[in-house]
Structure formats: structure tokens, C-alpha cells
């Protein structure tokens, strides 16, 4: 009697009437499949006694089942929320998360990332801002043959490689909220130079001020670097202005918390004497007193979408069972709390 070999993923795909890509999604417990397809494939796997071999698959793909998160971001809360979103998708799959911080100011950053990718051979890479805005890094991933997704405050790559938000529009809405409350002397704590998020958020502020007929007064914009301490320094300068601002919009929650701290030091009540609005809606926003009105940046949702883009199979095989293209643009929304009130007088 002729001995039969172990069943393969090709056998499963043929008997189930689906593509290898779909079988792989079932094995990875991907949420991208409907229950009927999943049940059909799982039944064939059970009937054949097919046992996936991650090591063999990794050798065949010349990739490990690792999703690498590469970042140089000073906002620890943001990085944690990205990890949370990625892990929600990767949990119960064969993929693991590998976090790799870098120094974007280092002259050899690109070479260091190349060595990391060649050494670890990850299945896919998620790039966080600001390094996600570096086209050379995206090109490096493509050259090595490593799939990648970039996260940003605007779209600067194709939909298969991008998860983005509408920061500029969201900030315009936040400034309009302050206008509606009666504020006209609205200052801004801007984010660091070189960050696309900082640029988009400042553009939103300036466009809203221009649209209201107030113009853009450069003395009303103070530079920060997304840290609590820089928010304190910026607020010191803005609150020294005469007349003093009645409201401050901050490009992130950490700097808004620094502004709130300085206001308290100076005996100013928030929001009675000064309204403050942040951006991100990290946990610090709801833990402050008063709780912070802020723009909710859908960080974890964007990270989940990025993970779904990354764990799909190779694109060279058409897949009739694949769902429509995963979402790319994610809308930020204003969360109204107690840090905004009508200005006195």
C-alpha cells in the first residue's frame, strides 16, 4: 500500500474550495472572515488532520511570525495605546509583537533599522510618527520585502500601507467649539518641528482663526515638544501676554496638562479664568481636574486596522474570499468635558 504524505495547506484549500490565503487566515484566526467560510475550512482541516507548522511556514516565507512596531515617539501613552490595538488583533494568532524603539536623530538610523529587519525577519512592520513620515524607511521595507503600514495625521502612502486621521479638520472643530463658547483670544501650544501631526494641527488652528476673521498672531503660538514640561514652558510664555489669553489649545494632552499646572500655580481657575483643550484623549485627559476637553485621536482603532493590513497573506495570489479593503481614514472627534467655559467679562 502506497504511503501518503502529510496533508498540506494546498490540500486544505483545494478540498474547501478556497484560496491558500483564506486557509491561512483561518489558521491565524483572522477576524476578516465570515463564520461560514471559517467553519468550512476548519471542517476540512479536521477531516484531513492537517497540522500547521509555523516553523516550516516561516522558513518557506523567509519571515518570522513577528509584527514589529518601530517608533521614536516621546508620548508614552500613545505608544502604549498602539500596542494595545495591535495586541487585540494578534492575540490568539501565531503572531507576536516586537517593539523596537529608535533614535530618529541618529545619522545611522536607517542602517540600524535595516540591520534589525534583516536580523529579525519580521512578517510585517508598523511605523509610528514621526518616522512613519520618512519615505526612505518605507522604501527600505519594500526593498527588503517586508510588508509595512505607516500611521499618520494625513495620508502620504497608498491605502494598503496607511492608516491616517483627519487632524486638521478635527482641530478646526475644536477651535470652533471655543469660538461658540465666546472665546476670541485663543492661543496655541504647537507640537515639535518635523512632526506631520504638529503641522496638521497647527494648520487647523490657523485656518480656524483665519475663517473667524481673527488672523494668526504669531505671539499666540508657543512651541512645545509633546512633553508635559514643554507644555509648562509654553504656558508660562502665553500667560505672560497682555491681554492674557482666555483659552489655550494644546497639540496634545501631555502639554495641556502642563498648561493646567501653570494656570494653577498662577492662581487661575480652569475653566473660570482659562479654558484649555487638548488632543489625543489619552488617559491623562479624563484623570485631570477638571477633566480635559480634547480631540479623541482613534489611536487603538488605527493600530487594529494596521494589524489587520499586516497579517494578510502575500498579495500575489488573488483571493475571492477576501473582504473589501480595510479602512484607511479614521475620524477624530471632540470630547467635551469640564475644561471649557464662557470667558469672564
C-alpha positions as CSV (number, residue, x, y, z in Angstrom):
1,X,0.0,0.0,0.0
2,X,1.3,3.4,-1.0
3,X,2.1,5.6,1.9
4,X,0.5,9.1,1.7
5,X,2.4,12.1,2.9
6,X,1.2,14.7,5.4
7,X,-1.6,16.9,4.2
8,X,-0.6,20.4,3.1
9,X,-2.2,23.8,3.0
10,X,-2.7,23.2,-0.7
11,X,-4.8,20.1,0.1
12,X,-7.0,22.0,2.5
13,X,-7.5,24.9,0.1
14,X,-8.4,22.5,-2.8
15,X,-11.0,20.5,-0.8
16,X,-12.5,23.5,0.9
17,X,-12.7,25.3,-2.5
18,X,-10.9,28.4,-1.2
19,X,-7.5,30.0,-1.7
20,X,-4.4,29.3,0.4
21,X,-4.7,32.9,1.6
22,X,-8.1,32.1,3.1
23,X,-6.8,28.9,4.8
24,X,-4.0,30.9,6.3
25,X,-6.5,33.5,7.6
26,X,-8.4,30.7,9.3
27,X,-5.2,29.3,10.8
28,X,-4.3,32.8,12.1
29,X,-7.8,33.2,13.5
30,X,-8.1,36.4,11.5
31,X,-11.3,38.4,12.1
32,X,-11.5,39.2,8.4
33,X,-13.5,36.0,7.5
34,X,-17.2,35.2,7.8
35,X,-18.3,32.4,10.0
36,X,-19.5,30.1,7.1
37,X,-16.1,30.2,5.4
38,X,-14.2,29.7,8.7
39,X,-16.4,26.7,9.6
40,X,-15.9,25.1,6.1
41,X,-12.2,25.4,6.2
42,X,-11.9,24.2,9.8
43,X,-14.0,21.1,8.9
44,X,-11.6,20.2,6.1
45,X,-8.6,20.8,8.4
46,X,-10.1,18.4,11.0
47,X,-11.0,15.8,8.3
48,X,-7.5,15.8,6.9
49,X,-5.8,16.0,10.2
50,X,-3.8,18.9,8.9
51,X,-1.4,20.4,11.5
52,X,0.1,23.8,10.6
53,X,3.8,24.1,11.1
54,X,4.8,27.7,11.9
55,X,8.5,26.9,11.7
56,X,8.1,25.3,8.3
57,X,5.9,28.2,7.1
58,X,8.4,30.7,8.4
59,X,11.2,29.0,6.5
60,X,9.1,28.9,3.3
61,X,8.2,32.6,3.7
62,X,11.7,33.6,4.8
63,X,9.9,35.5,7.5
64,X,9.2,35.0,11.2
65,X,5.7,35.4,12.6
66,X,6.6,38.7,14.2
67,X,4.9,42.1,13.8
68,X,7.5,44.8,14.5
69,X,6.4,48.2,16.0
70,X,9.2,50.7,15.2
71,X,8.9,54.1,16.8
72,X,10.7,57.2,18.1
73,X,7.9,58.9,19.9
74,X,8.1,60.9,23.1
75,X,4.5,60.2,24.0
76,X,4.5,57.0,26.1
77,X,0.7,57.0,26.3
78,X,0.4,56.9,22.5
79,X,2.9,54.1,22.2
80,X,1.0,52.0,24.8
81,X,-2.3,52.5,23.1
82,X,-0.8,51.5,19.7
83,X,0.5,48.3,21.4
84,X,-3.0,47.7,22.9
85,X,-4.6,47.9,19.4
86,X,-2.1,45.7,17.8
87,X,-2.3,43.0,20.5
88,X,-6.1,42.9,20.3
89,X,-5.7,41.7,16.7
90,X,-2.6,39.5,17.2
91,X,-4.0,37.8,20.3
92,X,-4.9,34.1,19.7
93,X,-2.9,34.1,16.4
94,X,0.5,32.7,15.7
95,X,1.9,36.3,15.5
96,X,3.9,38.0,18.2
97,X,4.6,41.7,18.7
98,X,8.2,43.0,18.7
99,X,8.7,46.6,19.8
100,X,11.8,48.4,18.5
101,X,12.5,52.0,19.6
102,X,14.9,54.0,17.5
103,X,16.6,57.4,17.6
104,X,15.4,59.5,14.6
105,X,18.2,61.9,15.2
106,X,20.9,59.3,14.8
107,X,22.8,59.6,11.5
108,X,22.8,55.8,11.1
109,X,19.1,55.3,11.9
110,X,18.2,53.9,8.5
111,X,21.1,51.4,8.6
112,X,20.2,50.4,12.1
113,X,16.7,49.6,11.0
114,X,17.9,47.7,8.0
115,X,20.1,45.5,10.3
116,X,17.1,45.0,12.6
117,X,14.9,43.9,9.8
118,X,17.5,41.6,8.2
119,X,18.2,40.0,11.6
120,X,14.7,39.5,12.9
121,X,13.0,39.0,9.5
122,X,9.5,40.2,10.8
123,X,6.4,39.4,8.8
124,X,5.3,43.0,8.9
125,X,6.2,46.4,10.3
126,X,4.2,49.2,11.7
127,X,5.9,52.6,11.6
128,X,4.7,55.3,14.1
129,X,5.0,59.0,13.5
130,X,7.3,60.9,13.1
131,X,9.5,58.2,11.5
132,X,6.4,56.9,9.6
133,X,6.7,60.1,7.5
134,X,10.1,59.1,6.3
135,X,9.7,57.8,2.7
136,X,13.1,56.3,2.8
137,X,12.1,53.9,5.6
138,X,9.0,52.8,3.7
139,X,11.2,52.2,0.6
140,X,13.6,50.2,2.8
141,X,10.8,47.9,4.0
142,X,9.7,47.4,0.4
143,X,13.2,46.7,-0.8
144,X,13.8,44.1,1.9
145,X,10.4,42.5,1.0
146,X,8.8,43.3,4.4
147,X,5.2,44.5,4.3
148,X,4.6,47.7,6.2
149,X,1.9,50.1,7.4
150,X,2.5,53.7,8.2
151,X,0.5,55.7,10.8
152,X,0.0,59.4,10.4
153,X,-2.1,62.5,10.7
154,X,-2.6,62.7,6.9
155,X,-2.4,60.2,4.1
156,X,1.1,60.0,2.5
157,X,1.1,56.5,1.1
158,X,-1.3,54.1,-0.7
159,X,-4.3,52.7,1.3
160,X,-2.6,49.3,1.7
161,X,0.3,50.9,3.6
162,X,-1.5,53.7,5.5
163,X,-3.8,54.4,8.5
164,X,-4.4,58.1,8.8
165,X,-6.6,60.6,10.7
166,X,-8.2,64.0,9.9
167,X,-6.2,66.1,12.4
168,X,-6.5,69.4,10.6
169,X,-10.3,69.2,10.3
170,X,-10.6,68.0,13.9
171,X,-8.6,70.9,15.3
172,X,-10.8,73.3,13.3
173,X,-13.7,71.8,15.1
174,X,-12.1,72.2,18.5
175,X,-11.3,75.9,17.8
176,X,-14.9,76.4,16.6
177,X,-16.1,75.0,19.9
178,X,-14.1,77.6,21.7
179,X,-15.5,80.3,19.4
180,X,-19.0,79.1,20.2
181,X,-18.2,79.5,23.9
182,X,-17.3,83.1,23.3
183,X,-13.5,83.0,23.2
184,X,-11.5,85.2,20.9
185,X,-8.1,85.3,22.5
186,X,-7.2,81.7,21.7
187,X,-3.6,80.7,21.9
188,X,-1.9,77.5,20.8
189,X,0.8,75.2,22.2
190,X,2.2,73.7,19.0
191,X,3.9,70.3,18.6
192,X,7.6,69.7,17.7
193,X,9.0,70.7,14.3
194,X,9.3,67.7,12.0
195,X,6.1,66.0,13.1
196,X,3.4,65.9,10.5
197,X,0.8,65.8,13.3
198,X,2.2,69.0,14.7
199,X,2.0,70.6,11.2
200,X,-1.6,69.4,10.5
201,X,-2.8,70.5,13.9
202,X,-1.2,74.0,13.6
203,X,-2.7,74.3,10.2
204,X,-6.1,73.5,11.6
205,X,-5.7,76.2,14.3
206,X,-4.6,78.8,11.8
207,X,-7.3,78.0,9.3
208,X,-10.0,78.3,12.0
209,X,-8.6,81.6,13.2
210,X,-8.5,83.0,9.7
211,X,-12.0,81.8,9.0
212,X,-13.2,83.6,12.1
213,X,-11.6,86.8,10.9
214,X,-9.1,87.0,13.8
215,X,-6.0,86.3,11.7
216,X,-3.0,84.4,13.0
217,X,-0.9,86.2,15.6
218,X,2.5,84.5,15.9
219,X,2.9,85.6,19.5
220,X,-0.2,83.5,20.3
221,X,1.6,80.3,19.2
222,X,4.2,78.8,21.6
223,X,6.4,75.8,20.7
224,X,6.3,72.5,22.6
225,X,7.7,69.0,22.0
226,X,4.7,66.9,23.2
227,X,6.0,66.6,26.7
228,X,4.5,67.8,30.0
229,X,7.5,70.0,30.7
230,X,7.3,71.7,27.3
231,X,3.6,72.4,27.9
232,X,4.6,74.2,31.2
233,X,7.2,76.3,29.5
234,X,4.9,77.3,26.6
235,X,2.1,78.1,29.0
236,X,4.4,80.4,31.0
237,X,5.1,82.4,27.9
238,X,1.5,82.6,26.7
239,X,0.1,83.5,30.2
240,X,2.6,86.4,30.3
241,X,0.9,88.0,27.3
242,X,-1.2,91.1,27.9
243,X,-4.0,90.9,27.5
244,X,-3.9,87.3,28.7
245,X,-5.5,84.6,26.6
246,X,-8.9,83.3,27.6
247,X,-8.3,79.9,26.0
248,X,-5.3,77.6,25.1
249,X,-5.5,74.8,22.5
250,X,-2.7,72.3,23.0
251,X,-1.5,69.9,20.3
252,X,-1.6,67.0,22.8
253,X,-2.9,66.2,26.2
254,X,0.5,66.0,27.9
255,X,1.3,69.6,27.1
256,X,-2.3,70.6,28.0
257,X,-1.7,69.1,31.4
258,X,1.5,71.2,31.7
259,X,-0.6,74.3,30.9
260,X,-3.2,73.4,33.5
261,X,-0.4,73.0,36.1
262,X,1.0,76.5,35.3
263,X,-2.5,78.0,35.4
264,X,-3.0,76.6,38.9
265,X,0.4,77.9,40.0
266,X,-0.7,81.4,39.0
267,X,-4.0,81.2,40.8
268,X,-6.1,80.8,37.7
269,X,-9.1,78.6,37.8
270,X,-9.8,76.3,34.9
271,X,-12.2,76.9,33.2
272,X,-13.4,80.1,35.0
273,X,-10.3,82.1,34.1
274,X,-8.8,80.0,31.4
275,X,-10.3,77.3,29.1
276,X,-7.9,74.5,27.9
277,X,-8.4,72.0,25.1
278,X,-6.0,69.1,24.3
279,X,-5.6,66.5,21.6
280,X,-5.4,62.7,21.7
281,X,-7.8,61.8,24.6
282,X,-5.2,59.7,26.4
283,X,-6.0,58.6,29.9
284,X,-4.5,61.7,31.4
285,X,-7.3,63.8,29.9
286,X,-10.0,62.2,32.0
287,X,-7.8,61.9,35.1
288,X,-7.1,65.7,35.3
289,X,-9.2,68.1,37.3
290,X,-11.2,69.5,35.7
291,X,-11.4,66.7,33.1
292,X,-10.0,67.9,29.9
293,X,-11.9,68.7,26.7
294,X,-9.9,67.1,24.0
295,X,-9.9,65.7,20.5
296,X,-10.0,61.9,20.6
297,X,-7.4,60.6,18.2
298,X,-8.5,57.0,17.5
299,X,-5.1,55.5,18.2
300,X,-6.0,52.0,19.2
301,X,-8.6,51.7,16.4
302,X,-5.9,52.8,13.8
303,X,-3.5,50.3,15.3
304,X,-6.0,47.5,15.0
305,X,-6.6,48.4,11.3
306,X,-2.8,48.4,10.7
307,X,-2.5,44.9,12.2
308,X,-5.3,43.6,10.0
309,X,-3.5,45.0,7.0
310,X,-0.2,43.4,8.1
311,X,-1.3,39.9,8.9
312,X,-3.0,39.2,5.5
313,X,-1.2,36.8,3.1
314,X,1.0,37.8,0.2
315,X,-0.7,40.0,-2.4
316,X,0.5,38.0,-5.4
317,X,-2.3,35.5,-5.0
318,X,-5.9,36.8,-5.8
319,X,-8.3,35.9,-3.1
320,X,-12.0,35.8,-3.9
321,X,-12.8,35.2,-0.3
322,X,-11.0,38.4,0.9
323,X,-13.2,41.2,2.3
324,X,-13.2,44.7,0.9
325,X,-10.2,46.9,1.5
326,X,-9.7,47.6,5.2
327,X,-10.4,51.1,6.4
328,X,-7.7,53.7,6.0
329,X,-9.1,57.1,7.2
330,X,-10.2,57.4,10.8
331,X,-12.1,60.4,12.1
332,X,-11.0,62.2,15.2
333,X,-13.9,63.6,17.4
334,X,-14.1,66.3,20.0
335,X,-14.8,65.0,23.6
336,X,-16.4,67.8,25.6
337,X,-15.5,67.8,29.3
338,X,-15.3,70.5,32.0
339,X,-12.2,72.4,31.0
340,X,-14.1,74.8,28.7
341,X,-16.5,77.6,29.8
342,X,-17.6,81.0,28.6
343,X,-14.8,83.6,29.2
344,X,-15.3,86.0,32.1
345,X,-16.1,89.6,31.2
